Amino acid sequence: MSIDEQYMSRCIQLARMGAGNVAPNPMVGAVLVYEDKIIGEGYHQQYGEAHAEVNCINSVSENNKPLIEKSTIYVSLEPCSHYGKTPPCADLIIRNGIQRIVIGCRDIYKEVSGRGIEKLRIAGRDVITGALENECHELNKRFFTFHQEGRPYIILKWAQSANAKMGSKNGERILISNDYTNRLVHKWRSEEASILVGTNTVLKDNPSLTTRLWEGKSPQRIVIDKDLKLRAGINVFSKQTNTIVFNSLKDSIEDGVQYIQLENKNFLEEMLHALYQLNIQSVLVEGGAKTLQSFIDAGLWNEARVITNEKMIIENGIDAPQMKNFNLKNQERYFNDLINYFKNGV
C-alpha cells in the first residue's frame, strides 16, 4: 500500500464515523498531512453541518496553521464545488493555499461530478484521483446506488435455523439469534435511513423497529399494509420515529403516520420510486419470508445479511427465503450464529 493509500485508508476510517447521521449526503473523511505527519483530520458528522474538509482544516492547531498551505489534503470523495447547505469545499481548499489534493473517488451527484476536480485544477493545484477508489466507492454504496439507479440501497436481513426455517407455523414466537447478534442488528438499523416490514410481521410480532439495543438514531419505519389491517396502538405507530404506510386504499397523514397509496401492479417498484422522491437513501428489509422473497424475486436488492443459528432446528417451520443470483462476500461467526453477507449478482 502506497503512502497516499495509507492516508486515504484513514479518511475512510474517519468517514464511517458519520454512518447513520449524514444521509442523504455521502460519508466523507479528510486528512491533512505535512511531511508525513497528520496535522488535521475530520469527517462529515451531521447532515446540514460542516463537511469533512472544513472540520479537517479547523482541527489544525494554531502552531500548525502556517503549515496548511504546504500540506497535502486527502479526501475520500471529490470536494463539492457548489453552494448547498454549506459553501463549496473546493473553494475552501483553494483559499487555504493547499497545493496537493488526493481524492479517493469522483462524486456522481450532478451538482458536483467532476466540477470540484476541475475547479482545483484550474486554480493550478496538483490533483490526484483514484486512491483506494473501489474502497471509497464501497463506503458510499448507498449514495451511489440512490443517484445512479433512482432508488434506495436495499439490504435484506433475516434469521433462520440450521434447517432454514424462520419461525414456527403454529404462531409461536421463537428467538433465533443470540443476544450478541441482536445488538449487531440494532447497530445495522442505526446505519440505515429506513427499516421495512410487512403486515404479517407487525401482526405477529408487534415490533418497535428502533435501535433500543444500540446507541444511535432509529431509522424511519416503513410498513407494507396494502389492505390497512393494522390498527392504532401498535408499536410501529409510536412517536419514537416516523412511520410510512404503503397501501392500496388511501393517501393521508393521520396522527403523525403518513399513508401513501399505490397501485397493486408493480407495487414494489412504485414504492421504491416513492422512497426515492422522499429522499430516503437506504432500506433495511426485516420483513417475513413473503416480503423478503418478493424483493428477491424482483431482483430489487443490493445485499443480504442472513443469520443462521447452527444449533437450532425448527420442526414444522416457515421456510426461509430462497436466494437467487447471489454472491457470498463475507462470513462472521458469533457463538452459535453464522452471518453470511451476500451481494446481488455473480
HUURWO-V255653 format. One record per residue. PHI is phi as a letter, one per 40 degrees, with the letter a starting at -180 (NA if undefined). PSI is psi in whole degrees, -180 to 180 (NA if undefined). Layout:
PHI	PSI
PHI	PSI
//
This chain:
NA	128
c	169
d	-44
c	-40
c	-35
c	-44
c	-31
c	-34
c	-39
c	-38
d	-44
c	-42
d	-47
c	-44
d	-39
c	-21
c	-15
c	3
d	132
g	-9
b	-15
b	-14
d	143
c	7
c	159
c	160
c	132
a	139
b	151
a	144
b	135
b	125
b	130
b	119
f	53
g	28
b	130
c	121
b	-7
a	148
a	156
a	170
a	161
c	114
c	-35
a	136
d	133
g	-10
b	-174
d	142
c	172
d	-43
c	-39
c	-49
c	-35
c	-51
c	-38
c	-21
c	-11
c	132
c	160
d	-41
c	-31
c	-4
d	-37
c	-16
c	-11
d	-47
c	-14
c	3
b	168
b	133
b	130
b	131
b	132
c	-21
b	146
d	127
c	141
c	153
b	8
b	163
c	117
b	-123
c	-17
b	160
c	165
c	131
c	-28
c	-40
c	-39
c	-44
c	-44
c	-45
c	-31
c	3
g	15
c	126
c	-27
b	127
b	126
b	123
b	136
c	-59
a	158
c	149
c	137
c	-7
c	131
d	-29
c	-13
b	-44
d	105
g	-19
c	-34
c	-43
c	-45
c	-43
c	-42
c	-41
c	-37
c	-33
c	3
g	17
c	153
c	110
b	122
b	130
b	160
g	13
c	117
f	46
d	-45
c	-42
c	-38
c	-35
c	-43
c	-38
d	-41
b	40
d	-34
c	-48
c	-46
c	-43
c	-44
d	-46
c	-27
c	-38
b	-8
g	33
a	164
c	159
c	131
b	123
b	122
c	140
a	133
a	162
b	141
a	161
c	176
c	-27
c	26
g	47
b	141
c	-16
i	-177
c	142
c	-18
c	6
g	-6
c	132
c	127
b	126
c	111
c	-50
c	157
c	175
c	-39
c	-48
c	-36
d	-40
c	-37
c	-40
c	-39
c	-31
c	-44
d	-43
d	-41
c	-18
c	-7
b	156
c	-30
a	164
b	137
b	138
b	168
b	177
d	-48
c	-38
c	-42
c	-44
c	-37
c	-44
b	-18
f	56
c	155
c	-30
f	41
b	-178
b	43
c	-21
c	7
a	142
c	129
i	166
c	136
c	140
c	160
c	137
c	136
b	129
b	130
c	110
b	75
d	-42
b	11
f	57
c	-18
c	143
b	161
d	153
h	-12
c	164
c	-33
c	-10
b	11
c	168
c	7
c	-32
a	170
c	153
b	134
b	132
b	114
c	129
a	178
b	16
b	-34
a	155
b	119
a	168
b	119
b	121
f	40
g	-4
b	130
c	122
b	126
b	121
c	134
b	155
c	147
c	-29
c	132
f	42
d	-47
c	-45
c	-42
c	-39
c	-44
c	-35
c	-41
c	-40
c	-36
c	-44
c	-30
c	2
g	31
c	114
c	-22
a	151
b	127
c	112
c	113
b	26
c	-174
c	-177
d	-40
c	-46
c	-47
c	-43
c	-33
c	-38
c	-42
c	-47
c	-34
c	-7
g	19
c	69
a	155
b	-42
a	159
b	141
b	109
b	118
c	122
b	120
c	105
c	-6
b	5
b	133
b	130
b	115
c	147
f	49
b	172
c	127
c	137
c	161
d	154
b	118
c	148
b	144
f	58
b	164
b	121
c	121
b	-31
a	160
b	146
b	149
b	131
b	98
f	-120
c	-7
c	126
b	126
b	121
b	131
b	117
b	150
b	147
c	133
h	173
b	NA
//
